[in-house]
Amino acid sequence: MAGLSAFVEETLESIRPGSRPTEGVKLPEAGANAVNTGSKPVAQAKKDKDAAASKAAGEKHKEGASKVDASASAANPDATETTKTKAPPKSLTKAKKPSTTPNPAGASVALSQESFQKLVTNTQDPWFVKFYAPWCHHCQALAPSWQQMAKELQGKLNIGEVNCDVEVRLCKDVRVKGYPTIHFFRGGERVEYEGLRGLGDLVSYAKKALDVGMGVNYVDAAAFKDLEETEEVIFLYFFDHATTTEDFEALERLTLSLVGHAKLVKTDSKVLAEKFKISTWPRLLVSRDGRPSYYNALSPAEMRDFRRVLGWMQSVWLPLVPELTASNSKEIMTRKFVVLGILSRDRADEFVLDKREIKNAALDWMEKQTHAFQLERQELRDSKQLRIEEAEDRADQRALRNAKSIRIDIAEDDKKQVGFAWVDGVFWDRWIRTTYGINVAIDGERVVIIDEDNHRYWDHTVSGAPIVPSRTSILETLPKVVSNPPQLSAKSTTGPIKHVLFQARGGMASHPVVTLALIILVVGGAYWGKGRIRKTKGNAGGGFFHLDGKEGWLGGNGPYGKAD
């Protein structure tokens, strides 16, 4: 009986350390035919109240586990290294691959309303789907590349197509507004493909989408270093043991929107946390050419705010100096000043050197802007603190509350931003010559600073020399251009009439109060002038004039009037 009791107590203690009495249970004496009903039960030693019992049970449990591991290693020597390696948490593992082989036939599958619901919407399998109309010429031109892409992605990614002339309801639900429209689907989420429609472009995007569709990968310091050598833009999500399931689910939602733009990974590496000076978790940053920029969230809810986080990602997911192409031109050129390097791949040595100079200029400019932003924010904080101290000295509680309620609400993107890019001057020769008057074959590599929103650009420095791909030339000219108003005269990318209209629109946007006053003045003057004209007509008697009280021959009696 004593041996059986000791075995049971040991087993229960190993399951829940610290839950059994420290002295063991009191068993009846041998041969006893009664028990003492008046004795008090022995209180269980909880692990938070009996640290010694908890520690002893824990050591015993570890000792047993080590014996089990040792026996398993002896039975299977190849598994020794695997046993020593710490298995990643469940949240770090990749999403499960589809149970069935995707695209087994290597062809685009025609989808109906029912099959779309069954194969695409109600599964987590990734799909690349084209919505088209048979009569559409663009769709007909896309068809061969689409079929060839499906063949190349056989066994990798499901490819489908929907005939919108037949599946009208389905296309309406997907909100197809033009043909062809291409979407990448994963379960109930989707993202529209807006890139070029060549075979290489489609295959490249599909492979990136497939990689993203498998979930957010976990990286350590070594894997991140390797990733930096192949990727220009990397979003890195830091988490710790306290990161919740809701945080990881919000992170997974971002993956589809990043397809074709940037890489998103996650880590809990202490080495990376020290490298990027992470002190709070979770934290999100972007590394562009090794230069980190941080997403500033004031609360856990802002870290899970999909639209807010995605909006920040969209503002920083371009490389520091991207190549300007037809697919990204709108994203690069709008709502910012753009320092555009017009380069030529034909001159290989100069091409590499010029790209490096533009990138160095971009890094220096961003560093200066970040420093200026920090100084401005610190000045606002000092001003707030000064108000608080003055209110405390006067014992003015109302002023103190007002001073404390001042919110330092300033962001780096409040001002019009500056972007950097380069374009192949040989490939885009006609557009560059007609728009900016530069022939790269004759003039050589040049730089223009563009304000596309106002259809204007600058191509000369303060001294009147052309801007060249040099850090000195760019950084000397840029501050003169971005100042309000610009200190250098701009050239227009449109005709003289449109230029005047854009100038007027820019003036109205810059001085809304003056513009409103002018509008009120013009409208008021129009009404006043209209009233004066009516009054003058009334006094004139409807077209008559008077000579000594008699009607003239312009009178209204008869067709010709009369005279005395």
Phi, psi and omega in degrees: 000317181296320179294319179295319179295319179296321179296317180295315180297321180294320180294315180296323180292325178290329178288316181227088184302136177085005183268347183258157179299143183292324180272001183085172180277152178271117182263152176297148177293154179297130179086358181289142177245014179202162178236160179278104182283349181269352182284147180278145178293149179283126181290138178288141180272103178286150186292336179275349179254337180236087185295325182295317180295319180296317182293318180296317179295321179296318179297322179294320180293319178296321180297319178293319180295323179294325177295319179297316179297321181295317179295322179293322179294322179294322179289329182222089184300329182293341183270001183298314182294322179295323180293323181287331183283131180289126180288140180293149176302159181301326182290345183266345182288153181290159175295148181295141177286157179303142183293329179255156179290123180287146175047059184292331183271349182067039182218160178279128185269128175284122185252139173253181179301316183288313181292327176297316179296320184284317188269329187255303188290318187268014176229169175260009179289135178286141179224142174247111192237136177252131175253123189218172172230136185300331183276352184284123181294322178295323178294321179295323178290329181282335189306312181299318179294323180295316179292322179293322176298316179300324179291319181290333181261022178300132181076004182242314186214137178287133179241132181221169178210148182233125176276108186286344174288334179263311182263067184295316182297317180297315180295328177291321178295325179279351179065049176284123182250347180204166182238139351278152174242130185240131180232147169256124184248145168215101184067229180273001182254154180208160175217140183273137175273124184239016182272192178289161188249021174287161182300314180298320180294317180295315181294318180299314180296317182298320179293319177294320179295322179296319179295318179292325182296343179275003177105177180276120182283150175267137178230150169255189185297319182292317180294324179292323178296319177295324181292325179296335181282342182247339183245136178278328182232124180227125172266128185239123182253118178266133178223167176222193184293340182269356179294132189269170176297323178298324178296315180292324178294320177296325178294317181296330181295337185281344191297316184297322182292343182265359182300128179081001182244308186203170180259138178239123179226168179227158183201156168234024182293129177290329179295314179292326178296321177290323182296318182261009175057052179271126180237349177230147182230147352287159182215144182236134176219165174238136177249115178243110184055038178082359180259115184276145170228139191250144171274119184266107178250131181271348183208161176301328180296325179289335175287338180257000180284103187301310183294320181293314181294317180295323177299319177294318180299318180296333181281346185229008186275356173278149173299166180301318179227083181281163173276132179282121179230175180295329184280332183247006185299318181296319181294324182282319194272336187274149173060029177197161166281139182235122173273106187254117175272123179263103189244171180228124177288345181295330177259087191300313183295313179295326180299313179295316180296317181293321177298320179294320179295318179294320179294319177296321177297320179296316180296315179297317181296316180295323178296317179294319180294321177296318179295318179295321178296318179296321178295318180296318179293322179294323177298319178294321178294318178296321179296320178295315180297323178296319177298319179297315181294320178296320179293322178293322179295324179274355183056037179264100184293325180294314178295326179294317179296319179296320180293319180291334181279353178295128181252128178278091185249086182223137181232155182294334183265015177294325179269163178294126187278168178240127177245161180234142179202170175222157182222147177285106185291340178279314181294320181258034186302314185295315180297319182291320180293317182285332183268315186243358176067031182241129175249104188295333179292330182259311185280340184086184180292133180226171176229136173235145176254119192247137170242084188295329181299327181251011175054052179216162180205164178233133180231009180228152178278184179297325181280354180095357179280153177297146176283128182244163179291070179226139180300320180294314181298319182289312185288337175284328184271324188301314179299328179290332183278317186279350178293155183243110358282164180299143181271358175240144179287139183259159172254153184260144175267004180236181177287173184296321181294311179297325180297318178297318179297317179293324177296318178296318179296320177296320177295322178294321179290326182283330183231072184296325182293314179297320179298316179297319178297319179295320178297315179298319180296316180294315180295317178297318178296324179295315179295319180295316179296323179295318178296319178297320179295317179296320180294320178296318178296322179295320180288335182283352176069034173071033174107355178274155166231154189246134173236110182054040177079004180250149180287140177278183185284355174271008181298169186264007181276107180083170183291332183244357184076189180212162178221145180280000000 
